Amino acid sequence: MMIRKPALVLLISAVSVFSCSTQDANPGGNSGLGVGTSPEWLIPKEQVLDGGPGKDGIPALDGPLFGPLEEATYLTDDDLVVGFSFGGEYRAYPHNILDWHEIVNDEVKGAKIAVTYCPLTGTGIGWNREIAGVETTFGVSGLLYNTNLIPYDRYTDSNWSQIGLRCVNGQRKGSNASTFRVIETTWKVWKELFPNSTVLSENTGFSRNYSNYPYGNYRTDNEMLLFPVGPLDDRLPAKERVLTVIHDSRAKVYRFDSFGGSTSIVTDEVNGRDVVIVGNKSMNYMVAFGDLLNNVKRKFTPLADDNPSIIFKDEEGNKYDLFGTVVEGPDEGNTLITVNSFMAFWFSIAPFYSNTQIYNSNG
């Protein structure tokens, strides 16, 4: 069982970083459990904790600016980014900025996406901002459940569980989040795979040092947690980054150790759903897809190609990029179906999904 080190000094530091900036947060934000919410929760209310900065004390980004890759001088090759693609456009959202803002409300070729990111659980997920036909944006509630981000949608002021992928409080209580596929990899790899991408600009309108990680050694210390979490599962190191695939409230995780130094493909099943995992340990990516293209099951093989953006192919001659979009072949422009998946610190999964499975490449 993982020991929770006292983290008072780090916690005070992190809270101070954000709280001192509340003058430039969204106006009118409230702090405290129950303000702007209904009293009924789908999760234990006593385990919903105030993270410190208060509602909108960590300011989400609206109307974000993007620039060419070469202008992102605040990034190093090993920095992680969350990438998104839609309609032939590619955008990178660096952890360096997400650590400080946690949510970016964006629109890409008509796709209304909120990139939600929790630095305490290492979870970056693309949420659809259109809910039941109504467009909204998301803000940072200031509340945490099992040390995970609780976004709120600004249209109804409802609170959502990020890892739980559902609304847990408010008018939309019980609604499931609709997700977009996003990819997490290093800045170096992203630039190689998607050289025509743009990247989130550090010109956010807020005064932050985006070259500085605000949580000390949190992401590398397996014994450090800032808030209560339970239950804990010690089968893997707590802060190991895993790909988590969710289907019908059941979870299965995949490790980089199941993939070698070249791209390989795992065909698997998660709670009765067929999935395909494309991974490369040396290039620091794992991505999950459904195995259907145009409602037809496909078989995939890795592809060594002169074009590094082309990753795998199917038996019909279609060649795919890492987002599962056909970039060459008879079905060019079509994309494999999305499954609910995201990268995460291992410790964060068991509190939301009991009996989480770990893929074993040895059978």
N, C-alpha and C positions, 0 to 999 in steps of 0.2 A: 504493500500500500504506500502511495506517495505521501511523504511528510509535507505538511504545509508550513513553510517557514514563516515566521513573523515578517510581514512586509510593510510595516507601518511607515518607515522612512520613504520607501518607494511610493507608497500610496499617497502620502502627503505631497511628495514632489509632483506626481502625476496630476493630482487634483489642483495643485497650485498653478501648474502650467496652464491648464484650461480655465480655471476660475478667474485668473487675473485678466482674461481676455473677454469677459462677458460684456464689456461695453461695445464690442463690435459684433456680438452675436445677434441673432434675429430678435427684434424688439418684442416685448410682451411675453417672453418666455416665463413659464412658471416652474418651480421645483417642488418636489414633495410628492409622495405616492397619493394618488387619488385626485389631484388637481387636474381638471379637464378630462376626467375619466369616469366611467361608471363603476360602481362598487364590485360588480361580479367579474371574476377572472377565471379563465380556463386552466390556469396554473396556480399553485399555492400562493396566495397573496402575501403571506408572511415571508416568502422567499424572494419576493420582488424587492430589490434593494435600490436605494438611492446611490448612484455612483459618485456623487460629489458635485460636479459642475452645475447640475440642474438642467431643466428643460431648455434646449437650444444653447446651453452653455458651451457645448461643442457644436460649432456652427456647420451645418450641412452646406454644400456648395450648390448654388442655383445659377443657371446660365454660365457654366464653366467655359473657360477659354482653352484652346488647344494650339499647339505649334508644331513645327517640324522636329524630327528626332534630334537633329544636331543642336537645337537650342536648349535641350534639357541638360544643362551643364551641372545641375544639382544632383544628378544620378551617377552611380558607379555601375560597372558591369554586373556586379553581384546583387544589386538591389532588385527586389521583387516587384512585378507589376501585375495588375489584373487587366486582361485584354478583352476587348469586345469587337465583334464584327457584325455588320448588317448592311445589306444592299451594296456590297462591294467596298464599304468604308471600314477602316480599322482604327481603333483608338486604344491607347494605353493609359491606365490609371495607376500611377505608382503608389506603392505602400507608403512611400515618404510623405505623400500628401494625405492619403487615406488615414494614416495614423493620427493625423491632427483634425480631420473633418468627418470621417466615418461614413458619410453619405455624399454621393454626387448625383444630383438630379440632372439628367441629360436627355437629349433626343438625337438619334442617329438615323438619318434617312427615314424618318417617320416612326421609328421604334422608340417608344418612350420608356427609357430605362432609368432605374435608380441603382447605382452601384453601391451596395451596402457592405460595409467592412467593419469587423470588430477586431481591433488589435489584441484584445485579451484572449480571444479564442482562435485568431488567425483565419477567420472565415470571410472570404469575399464572395458575394453572391449577387447576380444581376436580377433585379426584380422588375416586373412589368408595372409601370405607373398607371396603367389603365385597369381599373377594377370595376367589374360589372358595368362596363361601358362608360365609366366616368374617369376622367384624368385627374390625377392628384400628384403631389410631391410628398416626399418623406423628410422628416426631421429627426433629430436625436432626442429621445425623450429624457435622457439622463438617468433612466432606470435600467437595471440589469437583472437577468434571471440566470442563475448558474454562470455568472460572470460574463454572460453574453448580451450583446446589444439588443435593446428593445426600441426599434424605430416606431414612430407614430406617423400615420398618414394625415396630412393637413386638411383634407376635405372633411373628414369625420372626427378627427382627433382620436382615432382608435389606435390602440397599442398592439404591436405585432412582435412575435418571437422570430428572430432572424434564423437561428438554426432549426427551430421548430417549424418554420415555413408556414405559419398561420397567424391569424389575428386572435389574440388572447384576451382582449378587453375592449369594450366600446361597441359602437353601432355595428361594426363589421365582424364582431366576435364569431369565431368558428369558420370564417372564410379562409381558404388556402391561398398562399402566395403563388402567383404565376411567375415563372422564372425564365430568363434568357441564359443561353450557354455563355460562360466566360472562361477564360484560360488564365492560369497563374504560372508564370515562369520568370526567369531573370531578364533584366534589361538587355543584357548582351544577346540572349537567344531571341527575344522579341524583335530586336532590330534586324537580326539575321533572317528571321522568318517573314517579317512584314516590313520591309524597308520603306514602303509608301505610307506607313501608318503615321498618324499624328499622336501627340502625347499631351496629357493634361499639363497646362502651364502653371508654373509657380506664381504667376500673377493672379492670385485668387481674390485680391481685395482685403486680405487679412495679413497681419504681421506675424509670420511664423518662420522658424528656421527649418526648412524642409530637408536640410542635410543632417539634421539631428534627430535621432530616435528618442522619443520622450519617456520611454519606460525602462531605462537602464538595461540590465541584463535579463529582463523578463522572458524574452522569447527563446533564450538558450538555457535558462535555469529550470531543470525539470522538477525542482521541488518548490518553486515559487508560484503562489497564487495570490491574487489581491483580494478576492472575495470568496465566500463559501461556495463549494461545488460538490455535488453528490448525486448519485454514487460515483466513485472513482474506479477505474479499471486499469490494473497494472500490467496487463499483458504486453503493452508496448511502452516505450518511453513517453512521458506525458506530453512533451512538446514536439514529438515527431510529427512532421507534416504528412498527412495522408489524404488521399482522394476518397471522399465519402459519397456514396450513391444511395439515394433514398427512394423507396417505392412502397406505397401504402403503409407508411409509418414504420417501416423496417429499414435498417441501415446495414450496409456492407462497406468495408474500407479496403483500400488498395495501397500498397507500399511501393516506394521506389525500388526496394530490394527485389521486387518481382520483375523488374525491367533492367535490361543490360545497358551497355554503352551505346547501343544503336536502337532505333525505334523498333518496338515489338508490339504485338497485338494480343490481347486476352479476350476470348469469348467466354462469357459467364452468364449467370442468372442471379438476379436479386429479387427475392421474394416472388418468384414466378415470372419475372420479366426478363427477357433476353437483353443483355447489354454487351457492348463492345468497349474495351478500354484500350486506348492507344497511349503508350508511355515510353519515355526515354530518360533513364536516370542521369546520364551525363548532361543532357540538355534541360533537365529539371522541369519536365512537364508530364502530367497524366491528365487525360481527358476522357469523358464517358459519352457514349452515343447509344441511341437505339439502333438496331440493325436493319431498319426499314428505310428504303428510299423509294418515294412514290408508292408506298404501301407494299413494296416487294422486298422480301428478305434478301440481304446481300452477304457475300463472304468477302473478307478483306485480307490483304497481305501488305506488309510494309513495302515501301518503294524507295529504292536508291535512285535518285534523280539529280541531274545537274542543277535543277532549280530547287533550292533548299526549302521553298515554301510548299512544295508538293510532298506529302507525307506518306500516303498509302493509296491503294487502288482496289477496285472490285473486279469480279469476273467478267463484267460487261465492258471493261476498258475505261471506266470512270476514274479520274485521279482527283484526290481530295486534299484540301489544306487542313490545318489543324483544327479548324472550326467545323469540319465535316461538310464543307461546301465543295461541290464538284467544280473544279477550275479548268478541267479538260475532259472531254469525252461526250458521249451521247446525251447525258443528263446534265450538261453544263449549267451552272446557276442554281441547281437544286441542292438541298441540304438535308443531311440525316436528321432524324427526329431527336428532340432534346429530352434528356432525362434529368431529374433533379439531382444535381451533383455539385460539390464544391470542395476546395482544399480546406483543411482544418488542422489544428493541433489535436492529437489523438485524445487527450483527456476530456475534450469538450463534447464528444459524441455520446458516450454512455449516459450522461444525465438526461439526454433527450430521447434516446432510442435504446431501449433495453434489449439485451441479447444481440448486440451488434456483432456481426460476423467479420472475420478478417480473412481475406482471400489468401489461400495457400497455393502457391505455384507448384508445389509437390503433390497436390491432390488431397 
